[in-house]
Amino acid sequence: MVNLGCLVILSLVLFFFGGWLLPITDPTECCYTLTAKEMLEAGDWISPRIYGNFWFDKPIMFYWELLISYKIFGVNEFASRFFPAIFATFGVILTYLFGAKLYDKKIGFTAAIMLATSLEYWYLSHAVITDMTLLVMFSLTLMSFFLGYRAGKPQFYLMSFATSGVAVLTKGPIGFFLPGLIILIFLLWQGDLKHLQKLFRPKNLLLFAAIVSIWYLPMTLIHGHEFIENFIGVHNFLRATVSEYPKTDVWYYYLLITAIGFLPWTIPLIFGAIKHLRRLPTFDANEKFLIVWTLTVIIFFQMCATKYITYTLPAMIPAMIFLARYFVNRWRMFIEIAASSLIFYPLILFFIALPLCEDNSGRREAEIILPLLDDEICAVSHGKEYSGSLVFYVDKEIYRLETKENFEKIRPQKMSWTSKNVMPFMTFDTLPADKKIVAVVNVDYEKNFLENAAGKWKVIGEVPKGELESIAEKFFYGRERRELKSKIYLRGMESR
C-alpha cells in the first residue's frame, strides 16, 4: 500500500499540477474539445460533430470522458485534461501491479517510476487526445491475457476481450487487431498456437461484440454508408496506407521518437537492453511476452504510412518492466534520475510547455476579438492552419479565409485527407460588404491577406509569440526580441 500511495502522490504532482494553465492547442486537441462541446450543446452523446457537421474521426470513448468531465467541472482546460491525467495515473499503477506480479514489488515500483517520469508519458498525460485511454485498455487486454495464460485460468480472457472492446471504442479496430497480433506472435514463439482455441471462445467473442456494438451499431444505423466510408475508409485504411504527413514517413522515425520519449532513461535503458538481449536463447515466457509486446507495437506503426509521436505509447509499459531489472543493483543511479525528474518537469511545464501551447493556441486571440463578436460581425481567420482552438474559446462561427485557388486544393473530397476540412470556408472575393469583418491573421500570411482582402483594414490587436523564443534570444544573443504571432484586423461596412 505504501508503494501505491507514493505512486498516486507522484501522479498528482506530475500529471495534474498546472494542467489547468495550458490552453487548448491546434490542430489536434481542439478537434476533441470542440466535438465534445458541440455534442454537449446538442444533447447528443452518440454522434460526434464539429462545426455543425457530423465527425467520424475517432470512436466515442474519449468524447464520453470529455462530456462527463464538462458536466462536472464545466467546459475549461482543467476539465479537458482531467481524464488524460486520470488514465496516466491508472497506467502507472497497472505497471506497478503487473511488474510485481511478473517479478517482485521492487521491479514493479521501479518500472512505474520510470514510466511516470519519462518525457513522452509526461507529455501525453497532459494532452487532450485518446492515447492515454487507449494505453490503459490496450495494456489491460494484454495483461489479463498473459496472467490467464500463465496461471492456466481462461476466465481471465473475458477481461481481455472486454477491455479490447473498450479499446476499439477508443481508437477503432486497432484496439482488437494489434493486441491480437501480439498474442499470436507470442504463442507462435511459445510453440503453443493451439491455445488460441481457449482464447477465442464464443462467450469471449460475444462479450467483445456486445461492448463494441454499444456505439458502432447505432452509428451504422443512423449514418449508414457515410459513417463506414469516413471512419473505416479515411480514418483507418487511408491512415495506414497514405501518409498524412509525408515528411515523417521515414524508416528511423520511431527510433528517434523512442530515444527522445524515454528520456531521461534512454541511455541507461540502452545498456539494460544490450545486457538482457545477450541472453536471447534463454528468455522465459515473461520476457518473451514483454519483448513481443514492445517490438510488435513499434514495428507495426513503423510500417504504417501515417506516423505520430503518440502511436508507440503502448510499447512503454512492457519496455519499462523488462528493463527495470537493470536498476536492481544500481539503486542510487535510479533515485538520482527519478529525483531530478521531479524537479525538472515543473520547470518544463512553466517555461517550455506553457509558451509552446500559447503559440499553438488561439486563446489570446480570442480574448481580443470576443468583445467584438455579435450577430452583425463576420469573423474570419487566415494562415497555414485553421485555428479550431479559436472557435473553442469564442464559441462563435469563424470562417477559414482562403484564395479561390487554395480553396480548390484543400476543399473536402472523399477518400482524401482533405475530407477532414469540414470547417466553414470563405474566399476573399466573397467577403461580405454589408458587415463588419474581424480577421485573425497569422503574421507569416499577412502579406497575402493584405494583397487579397479589399477595403480599408485597421489593426486592432497584436499577439506576440510565447516567452520561450524571447528567453532563447536573450540567452544566446544577449538581447530580447519579441516577434509577433498574429494580428487582428477590423474592416467596417463598405463596398469593395
Sequence and secondary structure as in RCSB ss.txt:
>XXXX:A:sequence
MVNLGCLVILSLVLFFFGGWLLPITDPTECCYTLTAKEMLEAGDWISPRIYGNFWFDKPIMFYWELLISYKIFGV
NEFASRFFPAIFATFGVILTYLFGAKLYDKKIGFTAAIMLATSLEYWYLSHAVITDMTLLVMFSLTLMSFFLGYR
AGKPQFYLMSFATSGVAVLTKGPIGFFLPGLIILIFLLWQGDLKHLQKLFRPKNLLLFAAIVSIWYLPMTLIHGH
EFIENFIGVHNFLRATVSEYPKTDVWYYYLLITAIGFLPWTIPLIFGAIKHLRRLPTFDANEKFLIVWTLTVIIF
FQMCATKYITYTLPAMIPAMIFLARYFVNRWRMFIEIAASSLIFYPLILFFIALPLCEDNSGRREAEIILPLLDD
EICAVSHGKEYSGSLVFYVDKEIYRLETKENFEKIRPQKMSWTSKNVMPFMTFDTLPADKKIVAVVNVDYEKNFL
ENAAGKWKVIGEVPKGELESIAEKFFYGRERRELKSKIYLRGMESR
>XXXX:A:secstr
 HHHHHHHHHHIIIIITTGGGS   TTTHHHHHHHHHHHHHHT SSS EETTEE  SS SHHHHHHHHHHHHH S
SHHHHHHHHHHHHHHHHHHHHHHHHHHS HHHHHHHHHHHHTSHHHHHHTTS SSHHHHHHHHHHHHHHHHHHHH
HT TTHHHHHHHHHHHHHHHH THHHHHHHHHHHHHHHHHT GGGHHHHS HHHHHHHHHHHHHHHHHHHHHHHH
HHIIIIIIIIIIIHHHS SSGGG  TTHHHHHHHHHTTTSHHHHHHHHHHHHTTGGG  HHHHHHHHHHHHHHHH
HHHSSS  TTTTGGGHHHHHHHHHGGGTT HHHHHHHHHHHHHHHHHHIIIIIHHHHHHT SHHHHHHHGGG ST
TEEEEEESSS  HHHHHHH S  EEEE HHHHHHHS  TTSGGGG  S EEEGGG  TTSEEEEEEEGGGHHHHH
HH  S EEEEEEEE  HHHHHHHHHHHS     EEEEEEEE S   
